[in-house]
Amino acid sequence: MPDLLSLSSKIIDEGYAAEPVNRITHELSEIADGIAMVEAFSHSILFRTDEGLVVFDTSGAQGGSRVVDAIRGWSGDPFHTLVYTHGHVDHVGGCGAFMADAEAKGAARPTVAGHENVAARFDRYNLTNGYNMTINARQFRGFGGRGYSIGGEEGRFLPSDSAAPDLTYRDTMNLNVGGLEFELRHARGETDDHTWAWIPAHKAICAGDFFIWNFPNAGNPQKVQRYPVEWAAAMRDMAGMGAELFLPAHGLPITGVERIQRVLIEVAEALEHLVNETLAMMNDGVRLNDIIHAVKVDPEVLARPYLRPLYDEPEFVVRNLWRMYGGWYDGNPANLKPSPDTVLGQELAALAGGASVLAARARQLCEAGDLRLACHLVELAALAEPDDKEVHAARAEVFQARRNSETSLMAKGIYGYAAGESLHKAGLEDPHAKK
């Protein structure tokens, strides 16, 4: 097992990652005296105290038991407190494994702490269970297996044994466990229920998903509102703490005051740039479509090993900013009360001389590298002739090419899912189809 702190220091200092920084090994590394990390999806961060272990995040349902097993190879101390950095299922889904461990050992049930909005998130997940199962199957399609790879309970997005917090707070909360102080602080970023923590005795920050060794997940096209403005402010607050140890829930831990400050400020600046440029164009009355094609982040910034657009990407953040400040109307009056997509597809196919003509033109555009326009045309062709196998073969080809050209998991998942739909309708083999 490599020294995680040395590895992250090398990557940040050299500005290049020659190996993965987001690993799912389910192996434990001791980061400092009394502090350990299990690399999983998400990580679990552990602090040893005189009253037992304080655990930040429980990983997902499929990895929870493996995380607990890894911890037990390091410490047999009871789990005293589980802190949710936020209510995403890859952070709370493993809760049942921690509770089962306590029950099996005859130990007291661990206390669960988190922001007051976590319970409301759980309620929303139960209300929209089918929707969340669908969108996550699409988002993670082809990554680590078919469908959503974090779940563990058949038919449920949020595992039924994910306990809601016993201790909640609104703005800040101080916990003292076995003489070790934990200062929990709320800030909106990826979610509205996010906690980051300052541990003064260790000069350490537990950051949750505010920092994920990728461009911030501030635009996710299938999920609820993200908060780029508050996210950037939280990064600056963390940078001002003088932390010597920085512990994210995904990716590598970071050591060194100047190194930590540098990466946090650079993430904040990237988000602030998107906010400022987007709002300036909105205030000038520019349409959303024009804004998303105009507002960019410097490619040199996106080349940083902790700002690569491999999960989310700036274009999606721009759309999320529009949603936050401008509502759902995109400035195009034809989209205010649109024709059904199928009717539009049929009309344009008729004008072009048939859906097959649109599909053929889409293939030509795809080969020429104009994937954005190719996707529009092939989608219209499939809407016009939803049972045409040749049209769907073209649609699969175009969207697979689009998937292969993208960097972010968000885009790859959606385009790959569309390709899979058409492979099925065309009677062709789908390599990611559930066997």
N, C-alpha and C positions, 0 to 999 in steps of 0.2 A: 504494500500500500504506500503510495507516495506521500510525502509530507505536504498536506493540503495548503498550508500557509506559504511554504516555499514555492509551491507550484503557482499559486495565485500571484505572489509577488513577482515572479519571473514573467508571467503573462502580462501583468499590468505594466511593469517597468519596460519590457521590450515592445509592448504594443501589438503582440501577435500571439494567438492561441494555436499551437501546433497539435493540440489534442482536445477532446471534449471537456468542457467545463461544467456542463450539466449532466451528471452521471447518476445512474440508478443502480447502485451496487448492493444496497442493503447491508453495507459494511460500516462499522463504527470506527471513527478516528477520534482520539483524544486530542483536542485542540489546545488546551491549556490545563493547568491543574484544576481538576474538578469540573471541567467543561468538555463535552463530547458532542459529536455530530454523527448521525446515521444518514448516509447519502441515500435518499429515496425520492419518491414523488408524492408529496414533498419531503424535505428533510425533517427529522426530529432533532431539536437542539436540547441538550441536557445539562442541567446544573446540579451538582451534588451539594446538599445542605445537611445540617445536623438532624433534620426531621424527615429527610427523604429526598427524592428526586423531583425537581421542577422541570417539566417537559414543555417546550414550545413546539406545538403541532404534532399530530399523531400519524401523519402520512395518510394515504388512501386505504380503502377497505382491503384491496388485494395485497397491499404491502404491510399492513398493520402488524400482523403476527410476525413477519420476518424482522420488522423493526424492533419489536419487543424482544425477540430472540437475540438480536445483536446487542441490545442494551444489557441483557442478562449475562452476556459474556464479559461485560465491563463492570457491572454493579448489581448486587442482589438487593439493594435498598428499595424500600417501597416507593411507589409513585405517589407523591404527596399532592401535587397540583399539575393539571394539564392546562396550558394556556393556548387558546386558539388565537393565532394572529389575525384570522378572519375565517368566515364560514364556508369557503370553497371546499368541495368534497375531498380534494387531495390533501387537505389540511385537517379535516375533522373525521374523515371516513374510517380511519384506523382506531378511533376511540374505543370501539368495542373490544379490541385486542388488549388494550391497557386495562380496561375494566375486568376482563376475564382473567388477566394475570393476577390482579389484586384479589379477586374472589377465590382463585385456585390456591393462593398462598394464605388465605384467611386474614388478609390485610384490610384495612379500612378502604372504602371506596375513595378514589382520588377526587379531589375538588376540581371542578372545571371552571376556568375563568375566561372571560372574553367581553367584547363590547356589547352594549345593550341591543344593537341591531342584529346580532347573530341570530337570535331567536326568530325575528321577523324574516330573516333570510331562509331559515329552515321552513317556516310556514309557506313562504313563496315557492320553495323547491317542491314541497308536497302538493301545492296547488297546481304547479306546472310540471309535474313529474314526467309525463309523456313528452312534452316539448323539450325538456332538458335531456332526456334520453336520446331524442332524435338529433338535436343539434350537436351533442357531443360525439355521437357516432359519426356525424359528418365531419366535425372539426378534427378528430383524431384518426380519421380513416387512413389506414395504411401505415400508421406509426405505432409500432409495438403490438400489432395485431388488429384484427377487424373490430371496428366500433370503439366504444369508449373504454379505455384500458385501465381506468382507475376504480370503476365500480366493482362490487363484489356480490351484491344481493340481487337475485333475479327479479327483473321488473321494477327495481327501485333505483332512482338516481341518488338520493340521500339515504345511506344505510339506516335502518331503523334503530340500530344501537349507537348512533351518534348522539351523545347526550348534549342537550342545550346547556349553556353556562349556568352554574350555580351562583357565581360571583360576577356581577356585571357593573359597568361604569359608563359614564357619558363622555367625559373629557380626559380625566386622568385618574389613576388608582395606584396606590402604593401597596405592594404585598411584602410581608416579611415572613419568610419561611426558613426556619432553622438559623436565624441570625443573618440571612442574606436578603438584601433589599432588591426589589424589582419595581421599577417605576414604569407603569403601563401608560401609554399615551395614544390617544385616538387621532387619526387623520384620515381623511378620505383620499383614496388614490385609485387602486384597482377596484376597490369596493367601498361601500359606505360604512362598513363595520370593521375597518382595519385597525389593528393594534401594532405599534412598534414599542420596544422596551429598552430602557436604559438600566444597566446593572452597574452601579457606581463602583462597587468593590473590585470588579474586573475591568472597569472602563470599557465595557462591551455594549454593543447594540445588537438586539435581535430584530431584524428588519422585516420578517415575513416576505411578502412579494413586492415590496417597494423597490427592490433591486433583485433582478433575476438573471444577471449576466447575459441579457439580451435587451433589445430596445423595449422600453416599458410597455406592458400589456394595457395600454390606455385607449385602445380603439376597437377591440374585439367585435367583429361585425354581427355576431349572433347573440351577444350577451347584453345585459342591462348597462345603464350609464356608468362610464368611468369619469374620473375627475382630474384631468391633467393639471389644472391650476393648483389645486390643493396638493396634488402629488409632488409637484416641483417645490412647493413651500415646505413639505415634509422632508424632502431630501436636503434642503438647506438647513432646516432645523437639526437634522442628524449630523450634518457636516460641522455644525457649530458646537457639538458636544465634546470634541477633543477625544473621541473614541480611539482606543488602541487596538480594538478587536471588533470586527464587523461580521455578523453572522446572518446571512440571508437564508431563506427557505428553499432556494434553488441555486445551484452553482457553488462556487468555492468560497470559503471564509477568507477574509482579508485582514491583514495586520499592518500597523503603521499609521500614525495620525495623518501625515501628509498624503499618503497613498489613498486612504479612505476618503479624505476630504476631496481629493482630486476627482475620483470617480463619481462621488455623489454630486458634486457641483456640475460636472459635465452632463450627467443625466438631467439635472434640473434645467440646465441651459438649453438642452435639446427640446425639452417639453415647452419651455417658455418661448422658444423661437416659434414653434408651431402655433402656440396660443396667440402670440402677438401678430403674426402674419395672417392667420385665419381671421381674427377679429378685425384687423385693419381692412381686409377685403369685404367682410360682411358689412362693416360700417360704411363702405363705399357702394353697397347695394349689389355686389357681384353675386352671380348664381353659384350654387354649390358645385355644379359640374366644372365651372371655370376655376373655382378655388382649389379643388382637389388636383387639378392638373397644373396649378401654378405654385402651390406651397410645397417646398421641398426641404429636406435636411441635407446639409453638405455631405457628399459621399465620404469624405475623409473622416467625418464624425461617425458615420455609420460603419466605418471600418474598424473602429475601436473594438477590442475583443469583448467588451461588456455592453456594446450598443448596436451590435449587428441585428438586423431585422429578420431574425430567424423564427420568431414566435408571432409577434405582432409587427406592425409597420406604420410609418408616419402617415401614409395616405388614410389609413383607417382612423387614426387619431384625429385628423382633420374632420372626417365625417362625424366623429363623436362630439367634437367641439360644436359643429353646426347643430347637432341634435340638442346639445345642452343649452345653447344660446339662441337658436333660431327655430326650434320646432321641427316638424316633419316636412313642411312645404319647402321644396328645393329651389324655388325661383323660376321653374319652368311651368308656365300656366297649363300646358297640355297634361302635366302630371298631377294637377290638382284634383281633377275628377276624370281619370283616364279611361280609355276604352279597355275592355278585357284584353289581356295579352294575346290570347288565341285569335281574337278578331283582328288585331293589328297584324299578327303574323300571317293570317290568311290573306288579308288585303295586300300586303307587301309582296307575298309570294305570287299572287295573281298578277300584280303589276310587273314582276320580274320574269314571269313566264313559268312559274311553278316552284315548289319548295326545293326540288332537286337543283334548280338553277342557283337559288340562294346558298344551298349547301356546297355546291361546286365552287362558287365564288368565295365562300368562307375557307375552303381548303386552299385556294390560291392565295388568299390573304395570309393564311397561316404559314404557308411555305415562304411567303415574302417577309414574314416577321411581324406583320401587323396583327398581333393576337387579340388586341382589344376589339378592333372592328370585326375580326373573324368570329369572335364569340357572340357578338350581337347578331350577326347574320345567321349563324348556324342555330342559334336559339330560336330565332324567328321561324326558320325552316322547320324545326321540330315542333314548334307550336302549331304551325300550319298543317303539318302532316304527322300527327303523333304516332301513327302506326307504321310509318315508312322505315323499313330496316336500313335502307341505304342512307337515308337522311340521318338516322341515329348512328350509323357507323361513322359518318362524317362528324357528327356532334361529339362522339367519343374521342375521335382523333384530335379534334381541335381542343377540346377541354383537357385532354391528357397532355398535349403540347403546352397548353397554358400552365397546367400544374407543374410541369417539368421546368418551366422558365421562372417560376416564382421562388422567393427566398423564405417567406414566412409560412409557418405551419398553418396559420389561419387560412391563407389563400390556397395553399396546396391541398388542404383538407376539403374545402368547398369545391374547387375545380376537379379534384379527383373523384369526389362523390358524384358530380355531374357526369363525368366520364363513365363511371360505373353504372349509373342509371341507363345510359344509352347502350353500353355494352350488353346489358341484360335485354333491352328491347330489340337490339339487333341480332340477338341470338349468339353473341360472341362471348368468349371466355373472359371473365373478370378475375384478375389475379388476387384481388382483395375480397372476393365474395366469400361469405360465410359457408364453410364446408359442412 
